[in-house]
Every structure is written in structure tokens, then in C-alpha cells.
Amino acid sequence: MSPNLATFDIGHDAQNRIPMLKRAFAAAGGDLKLFASPWSPPAWMKDNGSVLHGGKLKPEYYGQWAEHYIKFILAYAAAGVDVWGVTIQNEPLASQRWESNIFTADDERDFLKNVLGPAFRKAGLGDKKIIVWDHNRDLMYQRAQAIFDDPVAAKYAYGLGYHWYETWSGGKSLHDNVRRVAESYPDKPLLFTEGTIEGFDPAKLDDWWLGERYGRKMIADFNEGAAAWTDWNILLDEKGGPNHVGNYCYAALHVDGKTGALHYTNIYEYMGHFSKFVRPGARRVAAAPSREALKTVAFVNPDGSVAVIVMNDGDAAIDYRLLAGGRSAPAASPAHSIATIVLR
């Protein structure tokens, strides 16, 4: 038997997390969109009997698993935290040594249209956003086709989430796939839902390439049609954790667990050029550089201001002129720099 919705326990970790989330909401002026992503159903619901190493949710437990999403949202709401949306499954085609669960395209489509979508509406959660895929750019078009071309599944899907780890096979980032999905399904927002740099080395904590990787990816994704972009970790400890399988990563901030001292990496600075100057509700507008070393993207904010982000990842400084609305102004981009120009 499934526990009653009203008696769902959000757990000790979540109880500790609630005050932090409330502070984050307050710091953002109350306008902060929180989405959640499940990594594995309970072991007893899966065909491999484990929350690790992939495995699949047994069809007979689809309904009970859908209840977990609903209970999670309602429990957080009762604690004073609004959950804006959920992804259906984190990395649904990855069998990992950590918590993971396989959803084929047909599995995810059928779970959404036959179980999860109707369950959300029945529970009065039809306004909550359901995000599909939540995996890498490599197969995002195929997953979009499978779900968005099904009219019933599509009506429950808000948009598609994706990650940046398609380079694990040795190839390059596939930003073109973002554009292909955006062009084919313009009514479905595309959200970058996870990215981090693995292989943490404290000796490289101040290496400039860390921030530049974020800058390049964010500029490319937004230019190709992304509507939102989410970092994986904003704060980690001095070892790049905690992490229960030793997959230590870099973050925007690292804290010394003994002294409490914060270390700001340049990831923080690069992301700040987007989060500080591009406001919620902004719309991307065309921006085109005349030199390959200059990467740029521009947005019109709700107040009418225009934020133009210019990144130079080359070894030489570049003097240029910013052209907008028939007017121009001189500007300079130092080597390995990022800057935001705000036009009012």
C-alpha cells in the first residue's frame, strides 16, 4: 500500500534544506524557480533491485512512482517552499555506479502521457512544469521527436532539459542539436539542467579555463535557443564534494570545511555576467561578432535595457566597435576576458 499523501515525510536532509531554500528565495526577492530531478525510484520498484547501476522501473509501479512526485511537491509546499517543476528522470539513458534509472524514449513518453501527466492534473498540480529528457545534447532531438510528436504526451510536457556531457565519447559539444530542437518545437522551452566540470584538482582551482568553459557553453546554448541555464553545483567543499562515489567536481564557490572560508572561482564571475544583467523574462536578440575570438550573445530585458555579453577566449586583446540601432561606440576586450555592456 502507498502511504497517504498527507503523511509523506520529506526526510531529514530535506528538513535541513528547507531553511536554506527559504533564504535563497528571500535573497532572490521571492522570484526563484525551483525544479527537482529524481535519480532513481526505490530499489523494490526496479527490475535490478538496486537504486544504483541503471535498472528500470517496473511498469506495475508506474502509478506508485508518480505518487512520489506529487507527495514531494505537496510536502515542500506544506513546508513553505514552492516547487516550480520536475524533470521526469535524471539522465534516463545512463547506467551509472551512482543512483540511476533507465527510461527509453517509449518508456518516458508512456509514463508521462498515461500516468504522470494525468496524475498531476488529478492532484491539482497541472500548473507544475514537467521537463523531459534531462540528459545530453547528443540524443535530445530524438527524445524530443518521441515525446513532442505524440499529441497526448506533448500536452503534459512543458519543455526539454539537457546536459553537456556528450563529450564523454571524445567528440565536441553538439550545440547544433539545441537549435534543431528549438526550430522544430518552438513552443517547448529548452532548459540546460545540469553541467559541471569533473576531475577536481585543488591546484587548478584558479585556472581561467574553468570560467571560460562556462562562458563558451552558455553563449552557444543561448544563441541556439536555450531558455534557461542551470549550474550543477553552486557550492562544494575543499575536496570538490561531498560525493558518495568519489566523483569530485569544481563549483562556483568552494568552502573550507574547517575554517568556513569561501573561495570564489572564476566560474562564479563568468556566470555572474548572465545572472546579474540578464533579468527574468528577458528575450534573446541577434548578436553577431566579426572575429572568431569574440563570443557574444545579447538580451532585451523587461525594462527595455539591452545586455550584450562579450567574451574573448583568445590570447590577444581585441579592440572593436559595438554597433546597435544605427549607432556605434568603441570598446575593448582584453585577452581571456568577459564583459557585459548594458544599453539603456
Summary of the structure (lengths in Angstrom):
residues: 344
radius of gyration: 21.2
end to end distance: 59.6
largest distance: 68.8
contacts: 1031
relative contact order: 0.08
helix: 36%
strand: 23%
